[in-house]
């Protein structure tokens, strides 16, 4: 939808003469679309590498009924307080819903904060992720690096940099 086709909403919450109430959002759960039939492998990778907890999983009913390798229709994973959904790429998701493999790239970076970026980074690389950006201290206050997992998703891994101690001669009395 182009910018000019988006209905205008004034600061007072009214657009085009009608009152508009903004909805309340509670959670954002990205869906990671994996090249079929590799979602089960991706789930295992995320559990092993990032310590993801599998909350729920269901298989694609058509593929299950056909006695083929079942596709993952829906898997809900938690990484601490972060949550994602993982599924196999299937035409039922829509023509515009593709895996990074189908896209030959990705349009999103998944940012995962941890208490030890070096350990998280090493675990990812040892499990088959590719380094796309080495860890370094960033001006925004994090030790940060990026890896691409075997399923085409780019993960930025980061740890906040601890504030340096203020020398006593600079401390305010």
Phi and psi in degrees as a GROMACS rama.xvg file:
@    title "Ramachandran Plot"
@    xaxis  label "Phi"
@    yaxis  label "Psi"
@TYPE xy
-74.0203  159.215  UNK-2
-56.6216  -38.3919  UNK-3
-73.1902  -15.1382  UNK-4
-90.9045  -5.22715  UNK-5
-81.0159  126.401  UNK-6
-59.6416  135.459  UNK-7
-74.5246  139.609  UNK-8
-125.538  118.107  UNK-9
-73.5609  164.871  UNK-10
-58.7473  -27.0348  UNK-11
-80.5159  6.30927  UNK-12
84.724  4.63408  UNK-13
-108.532  136.312  UNK-14
-136.919  135.195  UNK-15
53.0915  34.6331  UNK-16
82.3343  -6.07297  UNK-17
-108.769  142.406  UNK-18
-68.3258  134.764  UNK-19
-124.373  125.286  UNK-20
-104.349  129.944  UNK-21
-74.5766  133.819  UNK-22
-72.4829  159.275  UNK-23
-99.0365  131.957  UNK-24
-110.473  142.661  UNK-25
-112.429  -32.4433  UNK-26
-150.104  144.395  UNK-27
-115.3  121.377  UNK-28
-123.497  94.9153  UNK-29
-59.8199  144.487  UNK-30
-100.607  120.499  UNK-31
-94.0796  113.298  UNK-32
-92.7704  116.917  UNK-33
-106.94  141.35  UNK-34
-55.0547  124.866  UNK-35
-68.2626  143.789  UNK-36
-102.617  50.4204  UNK-37
-102.56  6.05792  UNK-38
-60.7381  -38.8797  UNK-39
-61.5143  -39.6493  UNK-40
-65.5929  -41.2421  UNK-41
-63.3928  -41.5559  UNK-42
-60.7768  -44.6182  UNK-43
-60.8094  -41.9466  UNK-44
-60.0281  -48.6649  UNK-45
-65.8719  -33.881  UNK-46
-69.0432  -46.1601  UNK-47
-69.6761  -43.7728  UNK-48
-85.5011  -46.446  UNK-49
-104.928  0.72068  UNK-50
70.7146  25.768  UNK-51
-61.8982  144.839  UNK-52
-105.604  127.835  UNK-53
-83.0339  116.685  UNK-54
-88.2294  -43.0489  UNK-55
-157.121  157.208  UNK-56
-156.281  138.84  UNK-57
-136.773  152.453  UNK-58
-99.5474  156.431  UNK-59
-65.7549  121.269  UNK-60
-63.2819  -37.367  UNK-61
-65.4566  -48.022  UNK-62
-65.4685  -36.2042  UNK-63
-65.4056  -42.1874  UNK-64
-67.0776  -31.3405  UNK-65
-79.2166  -0.536263  UNK-66
61.3858  22.2114  UNK-67
-87.1378  175.67  UNK-68
-56.1773  118.958  UNK-69
-67.7848  136.898  UNK-70
-89.0147  148.861  UNK-71
-80.2923  120.416  UNK-72
-85.4784  -35.3983  UNK-73
-161.391  123.249  UNK-74
-133.655  132.858  UNK-75
-109.737  119.478  UNK-76
-119.203  146.33  UNK-77
-119.222  136.411  UNK-78
-119.827  85.6769  UNK-79
66.0786  -122.301  UNK-80
-90.5902  -6.56977  UNK-81
-84.8681  148.034  UNK-82
-136.303  143.203  UNK-83
-138.39  161.205  UNK-84
-110.421  147.279  UNK-85
-132.311  136.267  UNK-86
-151.43  160.512  UNK-87
-76.1739  145.844  UNK-88
-65.0786  128.555  UNK-89
-147.7  147.102  UNK-90
-61.149  -24.2072  UNK-91
-66.081  -19.8466  UNK-92
-72.6973  -18.974  UNK-93
119.823  153.353  UNK-94
-64.36  -27.5716  UNK-95
-92.6657  1.65413  UNK-96
-100.525  110.006  UNK-97
-132.683  156.142  UNK-98
-79.4864  162.18  UNK-99
-57.9893  -32.6474  UNK-100
-63.2702  -45.1344  UNK-101
-66.2281  -35.6267  UNK-102
-79.2907  -16.1667  UNK-103
60.4719  39.5253  UNK-104
157.714  -174.76  UNK-105
-138.03  154.443  UNK-106
-107.21  12.9513  UNK-107
-142.596  147.516  UNK-108
-114.29  128.486  UNK-109
-91.7633  116.064  UNK-110
-97.4813  118.5  UNK-111
-121.676  117.327  UNK-112
-92.8632  142.926  UNK-113
-143.317  164.6  UNK-114
-82.2566  -10.7474  UNK-115
-148.011  87.899  UNK-116
-63.2925  -33.971  UNK-117
-63.8315  -44.9812  UNK-118
-66.3868  -45.0361  UNK-119
-60.6786  -43.0937  UNK-120
-62.4514  -48.1309  UNK-121
-62.1464  -43.1734  UNK-122
-60.0542  -43.0372  UNK-123
-63.7178  -47.2073  UNK-124
-65.5228  -43.5721  UNK-125
-61.877  -27.1037  UNK-126
-90.1332  -0.604753  UNK-127
118.787  0.943111  UNK-128
-73.9541  154.006  UNK-129
-105.436  133.171  UNK-130
-71.0703  124.973  UNK-131
-109.457  -19.0446  UNK-132
-156.578  118.998  UNK-133
-63.3117  155.772  UNK-134
-69.2099  135.347  UNK-135
-155.188  164.239  UNK-136
-77.5558  132.807  UNK-137
-110.253  152.987  UNK-138
-62.8677  -20.6901  UNK-139
-85.4328  5.43772  UNK-140
95.1099  30.4851  UNK-141
-137.926  150.603  UNK-142
-86.8209  123.402  UNK-143
-142.242  138.349  UNK-144
-152.784  166.929  UNK-145
-129.582  143.97  UNK-146
-132.5  154.969  UNK-147
-110.479  124.44  UNK-148
-76.7071  168.615  UNK-149
-63.0047  -7.97013  UNK-150
-105.507  4.14155  UNK-151
97.4937  -0.382655  UNK-152
-87.2391  138.384  UNK-153
-96.9134  129.182  UNK-154
-117.354  126.048  UNK-155
-96.1613  128.954  UNK-156
-112.08  135.325  UNK-157
-149.4  150.739  UNK-158
-129.58  131.11  UNK-159
-59.6089  142.042  UNK-160
-82.8895  130.769  UNK-161
-67.2526  141.494  UNK-162
-62.7867  133.718  UNK-163
-67.2263  145.025  UNK-164
-65.9061  139.937  UNK-165
-83.9426  123.339  UNK-166
-57.986  146.927  UNK-167
-56.2596  -36.6183  UNK-168
-71.749  -10.2189  UNK-169
-104.325  -9.83423  UNK-170
-69.0774  144.474  UNK-171
-82.6498  142.024  UNK-172
